Amino acid sequence: MESEKKQGVIGADECNEIIRTLSYKSYEGKYKVMIIWMAERLYHSAAPKILKILEEPPDKTLFILIAEKQEQIISTILSRTQVVKIPRLHNKALTGILSIQFGYPEESIARVLPSSDGNVNMGIKAIEESMSGEFSSGEFREWMLMCFKGQYKDLSEFVGKTARTSRARQKQLLSYGLSLSRNCLLSVYGRTDILSIIDKDEAAFINKISKFLNEKNALAYAGLFEEAMNHIDRNGNASIVFMDVSLKAGRLLNPASSESKR
């Protein structure tokens, strides 16, 4: 997982190592505990190697499988587990962790809360990237304006530039789109008291875009970004993914313009 352009995997060698490690006797404690991090990265071809030991583990042997995306875990593995879901952190708790434990300034934390999705690691990554100037909400607003106006030449340049950035940054941009659709719906329904807004510029942008992004199309808009994040996670071609999102977002935000150009 050293490279941001590649995805970590759990292959046959790792499965053999799991079995070999569990063959040892415990030194002090009565139990042996095997923690498998990111269980959704287990290769299909490697899964049969540990299916039996998962189904019938040795006495006093526990498996803890940790995953971010349960739906991506191989079904034969998932069927042998008991699922325990850990909820996302609320913004107040996440702010406290990032501020007290990691020492980030509160103004930096406030800027990334909408895209952190209650996840400490995502929050840290977003803060580091925002501090280095790699991401800004203003860039997303410019992107959506190009989509709305159908500025395809500018979109092509934006997509090409974005495709050359890190996978983490691409996902941050898409995650911001998800938070935007939520804020627009809250604005439409008058729940401005729970909006997650970074600054005055974003507040003005949400006020404007909520005229075009509302209860009629917000769910479809959010679905675009969820699907795109899944494609990026699975090594999809970033140029194709972001151009697809751009064109579909443009049709949702300004259907009249899209029809007139056909």
Secondary structure as UniProt FT lines:
FT   TURN            4..5
FT   HELIX           12..22
FT   STRAND          32..37
FT   HELIX           39..41
FT   TURN            44..47
FT   HELIX           48..55
FT   TURN            59..60
FT   STRAND          61..66
FT   HELIX           70..72
FT   HELIX           75..78
FT   TURN            79..80
FT   HELIX           91..96
FT   HELIX           97..101
FT   HELIX           106..116
FT   TURN            117..118
FT   HELIX           120..131
FT   TURN            132..133
FT   HELIX           137..149
FT   HELIX           152..163
FT   HELIX           167..188
FT   TURN            189..190
FT   HELIX           192..194
FT   HELIX           200..209
FT   TURN            210..212
FT   TURN            215..217
FT   HELIX           218..233
FT   TURN            234..235
FT   HELIX           238..253
FT   HELIX           255..260
//
